[in-house]
Amino acid sequence: MADPEPRADDLAPALVSAAREGDEAEVARLLAKGAPVDLAAQGGSTALFAASSEGHAMIVGQLLRHGADLETKGEGEATALNVAAARGHAEVVALLLDSGAQTETKDGYGDTALVCAASGDYCSAVSALLDGGAQIEEANDHGETALVAAAARSQVRAASLLLSHGANTEARNKDGQTMLMLAAFRGRTEVVHLLLEQGADVGAIDHAGQDARMLCGYPDCSEVLNNADPIQRWFRRRQLVMWYT
C-alpha cells in the first residue's frame, strides 16, 4: 500500500528549511505540491523570512510570485525586509521593496530596516532603502535615527552615505544626545571628524548639560574636538559657495 500524500500544512517545515538552505529546486517542488507559502515552521519563520535572512534572492522571487505575505513577522518580530537589511542583503532588500514591502515597520528591538542596515554599515542596503522611500529621519524606539545609529557604532561609510542624502546631524536620542556626542563618548575619532566636517554643533548639550567635549575621555578624539573651529571653517566656506552659486 502506497504511503499517503502528506497534507499541505505538513510541507511547511520542509519549505522553510529549503528556503533557508537556498535549494531552489526543492522550493519549487514543495510549492507545486501545495505547501502553504505563509505558514511558519517551529521557531516562527516563514519561508520568505528564511530566504530573506540568508540572502537567497531567487527563492525570495519564487515565494513572492506565489503570493508570500511581505509583512508577516518571524524571529525577533522582524519582517523579511527587516532581516534582509540587518544582514546586508541588498539584492533581497531591493526585491522586497519593489514588491511593496513597508519601509518603516519596526522589529522587536524597535529598529526600522534603515536603522538596521546603517548599524551594520551595509551601504548597498542603505542605498536600496533610501531609493525605495525609507524615511531618513525615522527614529527607532530608542530615539536613534539611522545616522545616530551609524555614528554610535563608528560605521563611517554608512554615516557618510546618510549625510550625503541630507541626514540631520543634530538629531538626538532620548537622552538628548546628538551623534557627535555619542561618537565622542565612544572615542570614534573618525566619525567625530566626519561630523565636524558636516557642520555638527560642537557646543550642543544633552539633557544632563554635557557637550561632546565633556563626554569624551579619549585623547585623540578630544584633540579633534578641540580643533573643531579650523575643521568647520571648510564647512562654512562650502556653505557660502553654495549660497552664492
N, C-alpha and C positions, 0 to 999 in steps of 0.2 A: 504493500500500500504506500503510495507516494506521500511524502511529507506535505502537510497543508501549507498553502501560501501564507507567509506572515501577514498579520494585519498591518495596514498602512502606518498606524501610530507606532508599531514596534520597529519600524525602519528609521525613526527619528534619530536614535543614538548613533546608528551607523552613518547616517547622513552628516551629522555634526562631526563625527570622527573623520570621515573622508574629506570634509571641507577644511578641517584644521590641518590635515596632512597634505593637502594640495593634490588630492587624487581626482583629477577631472573626470576620468572615465567612470570611476565608481560613483561620483556625484551624479553624473548623467544617468547611470543605470538605476540608481535609487529614486531619482526624480521620475523617471519613466515608469517605475513600479508604483508610484503614488505616494512616496514619502512626503509627509507634511512639512512644507518648507519652513514654517514658523514655530514648530513645536520644539521646545527646549529639551536638551538632554539633561542628565543629572549634573548639577553644578550651575545650571541656569543659562547656558549658552545656546543660542540658536545656530544654525549652520552659517547664516550671514555674519553673525558676530564672530564665529570661529574663523571663518575665511578672512574676514577683515583684520582680525588680530594678528594673523600670520602673513598678511600682505599678498594673498592669493587673488590677484585681480581678475583672472579668467573665471575663477569659480564664483567670485562676487557677481560678475556679469551673468553667469548661468542662473544664479539664485534670484537675481533681480528680474530676469526675464520670466521666471516662474512666480513672480509676484511677492517676493520676500518683503516683509514689513521693515522699512528703514528705521523706524523709531522703537522697535522692541529692544528692551534693555537686557543686558547679560551680566557677566561678572562685574562687580564693583558698581552696579547700577549705571553702567556705561552703554551708550548706543554703539552701533557699528562705526559710526563716524568718530565718536569719542576715542574708541580704542585704536582705530587706524591712525588718527592724529597723534595719539600718545606714543605710538611706536614708530612714527615717521614714515608710514606707508603712503607716500604722496599720490601714487597712481590710484590706489584704492580710495583715498580721500576725494580725488577729483571725480572718480566714477560715482561715488555715493552722492556727491554734490550735484552732479549732472542729473541724477535720478530724483533729486528733490529732498535730500536729507536736510534736516533742520540744523542750522549752524550754531544756535545759541543754547541747545539742550545741555544741561549740566549733568555730570556723572555723580556718583555717590560721595565724592570728595568736594563737590561744589564747583568743579572746573569745567569750563567750556572746551570745545575742541581746540580753539585757537590758543588758549592758555596752556593746554597740554602740549601742543606742538612747540610753542615758544619755550616752555620749560625744558624740553629735551633738545633744544637747538636744531630742530628739524626744519630747516629753511624751506625746502621744497614743499613740505606740508603746509607751512605757514603761508607761502605764496598761493598755494591752491585754495586755501581757506579764504584769504583776502580776495582773490579773484572770484570766489564763489559767494561773496557777500557777507562774510563774517564781520561782525562789528568790532572794530579795533579797540574800542574803549569799554567793551563789555567786561565787567569785573566778575571774578569768582566769588564764592561765599565768604572769602577772607578779605575781600576788598581789593584783590590784586587784578589789574589788567594784564594783558599778555606781556606788555613791556615791563611792568613791575616784576612779574614772574621771571622773565628772562634776565633782568638786571640782578635780581636777588640771587640767581643761580650762576651768575657770571657767564651767561650764554651770549657772547659778544656778537656772533653772526646774526642770531635771531633778533637781538636788540637793534643792531644796525639796520636790518631789513624793516623792522617795525617803524623805526624812526624815519626811514626813507618814505614810508607810507603815511607819515604825518602823525604818528602816535604822540600823545601828550606827555611831555617829560615831567610834568608836575602832578600827574595822577598819584593818588595816595591810597594806602591801605587803611584798615580800620583803626590803626594806631596813629593815623595822621602822618605816616612816613612816606616820603617820596622815594622813587627808585634810587636817587642819588644817596639818600640816607641809608637805604638798605645795602647798596653796594659798598658804601664807606664802612658801615658796621661790619661787613663780612671781609673787608680788605680786598675787594675786587678792583684793583688799581686800573686795569684796562677798561673796565666798564665805567668807572668814575671819570676817566679821561674822555671817553666817548660821550658821556652825558654832558660834561662841561663843554665839549666842542659843539654840542647841540643847544647850548644856552641854558642848561639846568640851573635853577636858582640855588646857589651855594648857601645863601642866608636863610632859606626856608626852615621853619621849626615844626616839630611834631607836637602831639598833644601834651607831651611831658616838657616842652620848652627846649628841646635839644635840636641842634642843627647837625649837618653832616660832619663838620669838623669835630664836634663834641662826641659824636658817636664812633668816630674812627680811632682804633687803637693800633694801627699798623703804620710804621714809619714811612714806607714808600708811598702808601696811599695818602697819608697826611701831607706829605710833600706836594703831591699833585693838587690836593685841595687848597693848600696854602699858596699855590701858584695859579689859582683859578682865574685871576684877572687877565694875565697875558694870554692864557689859553682862550678865554672868551672874547678877547679883542677880535680874533679872527671871525668868530660867530657874528659879532656886531658889524664888522665890515661887510660880511656876506649879506647880512640883512639890509644894510644901506644900499649895496649894489643892486639887490633885488628890488628895493623900493624905488630906485631911480630908473630902472630899466623897464 
